[in-house]
Amino acid sequence: MNTFARGMAMRGLGIVYAALQMRVGLHRLGSGIKFGNVTADGKTEDEALTAKMRAGGNMQEYVPFGLVLMLLMETATPMPKKAVAAYGAVLALSRLSAAYGLSNTFTPGFNAGPPRKYGFLGTVGALIAAGAYLSIHALKTLGK
């Protein structure tokens, strides 16, 4: 994976993150909720706002670490560029799936379970695979 492709992946995920945060801001403007997720009456939580907040927060939690692992695989190991690109694709698609599911958790008639589940499993699987690969490579390097 070359620098241009890695940059495009990061920009794409950055744009998605910005869009997720924009949805939170627009929801806040429309509902009059300035902080937190409690409605104007002060008694109930706005579940749709909570779901939108979690979609952005969830992406913020996983993507930076995933990109650091991707950078390490590309620069510190002999991993083929196509394999690094495949890891990036799995990470990006998994995060998009999870964000889609989380954002629409309270949409009537929408079953958010599958996109959330597969997004989470894909993300965690990619992170575990990358971490394991980097650990094995480090141990082999130390053994030389």
C-alpha positions in Angstrom: 0.0 0.0 0.0 1.5 3.3 -1.0 1.4 6.6 0.9 -1.4 7.8 -1.5 -3.6 4.9 -0.8 -3.0 5.0 3.0 -3.8 8.8 2.9 -7.0 8.1 1.0 -8.1 5.5 3.5 -7.4 7.9 6.4 -9.2 10.8 4.6 -12.2 8.6 3.9 -12.5 7.5 7.5 -12.0 11.1 8.5 -14.9 12.2 6.3 -17.1 9.5 7.7 -16.2 10.5 11.3 -17.0 14.2 10.5 -20.3 13.2 9.0 -21.2 11.2 12.1 -20.3 14.1 14.3 -22.3 16.5 12.0 -25.4 14.3 12.6 -25.0 14.7 16.4 -24.7 18.5 16.0 -27.7 18.8 13.7 -29.7 16.6 16.1 -28.7 18.9 19.0 -29.7 22.0 17.0 -33.1 20.5 16.1 -33.9 19.2 19.6 -32.5 22.1 21.6 -30.2 19.8 23.6 -27.0 21.6 24.3 -25.1 19.1 26.5 -25.6 15.5 27.3 -28.7 13.7 26.0 -31.5 14.7 28.3 -34.5 16.3 26.6 -35.6 19.9 27.3 -38.1 18.7 29.9 -35.1 17.3 31.9 -36.8 14.0 32.5 -36.1 11.7 29.5 -33.1 10.7 27.5 -33.1 11.3 23.8 -32.3 7.8 22.6 -31.7 8.7 19.0 -29.2 11.3 20.1 -27.4 8.8 22.3 -27.2 6.4 19.4 -25.7 9.0 17.1 -23.2 10.0 19.8 -22.1 6.4 20.3 -21.7 5.9 16.5 -19.1 8.7 16.4 -17.5 7.8 19.7 -17.2 4.2 18.7 -15.4 5.1 15.5 -13.2 7.4 17.5 -12.2 4.6 19.8 -11.2 2.0 17.2 -10.0 3.7 14.1 -6.9 5.5 15.4 -5.5 2.3 16.9 -6.4 0.4 13.7 -4.5 2.9 11.6 -1.4 2.7 13.8 -1.4 -1.0 13.4 -1.8 -0.6 9.6 1.1 1.8 9.5 3.3 -0.6 11.5 2.4 -3.5 9.3 3.3 -1.4 6.2 6.6 0.0 7.5 8.0 -2.4 10.0 7.2 -5.8 8.4 7.6 -7.5 5.1 3.8 -7.8 4.7 2.7 -7.6 1.1 1.1 -4.3 0.2 -2.1 -6.0 -0.9 -2.4 -7.7 2.5 -2.1 -4.3 4.2 -4.7 -2.9 1.8 -7.0 -5.8 2.6 -6.6 -5.2 6.3 -7.4 -1.5 5.7 -10.5 -2.4 3.7 -11.8 -4.8 6.4 -11.2 -2.2 9.1 -13.0 0.5 7.1 -16.0 -1.6 6.0 -16.3 -3.0 9.6 -16.3 0.5 11.1 -18.8 1.7 8.4 -21.1 -1.2 9.2 -20.9 -0.6 13.0 -21.5 3.1 12.5 -24.5 2.5 10.3 -26.0 0.1 12.8 -25.4 2.3 15.8 -26.7 5.4 14.1 -30.0 3.7 13.2 -30.5 1.7 16.4 -33.8 3.6 17.2 -35.0 3.9 13.6 -38.4 2.3 13.5 -38.5 -0.9 11.5 -34.7 -1.1 11.2 -32.9 -4.2 12.5 -29.6 -2.7 13.7 -28.3 -6.0 15.1 -26.6 -7.5 12.1 -24.6 -4.3 11.0 -23.5 -3.7 14.6 -22.6 -7.3 15.3 -20.6 -7.8 12.0 -19.0 -4.4 12.3 -17.8 -5.2 15.8 -16.6 -8.7 14.9 -14.8 -7.5 11.8 -13.1 -4.7 13.7 -12.0 -6.8 16.6 -11.0 -9.6 14.2 -8.8 -7.2 12.2 -7.2 -5.7 15.3 -6.5 -9.1 16.8 -5.0 -10.4 13.5 -2.9 -7.3 13.1 -1.7 -7.4 16.7 -0.9 -11.1 16.4 1.0 -10.6 13.1 3.0 -7.8 14.5 3.8 -9.7 17.7 4.9 -12.8 15.8 7.1 -10.7 13.5 8.6 -8.9 16.5 9.4 -12.3 18.2 11.0 -13.6 15.0 13.0 -10.5 14.6 14.3 -10.7 18.2 15.2 -14.4 17.7 17.6 -13.5 14.8 
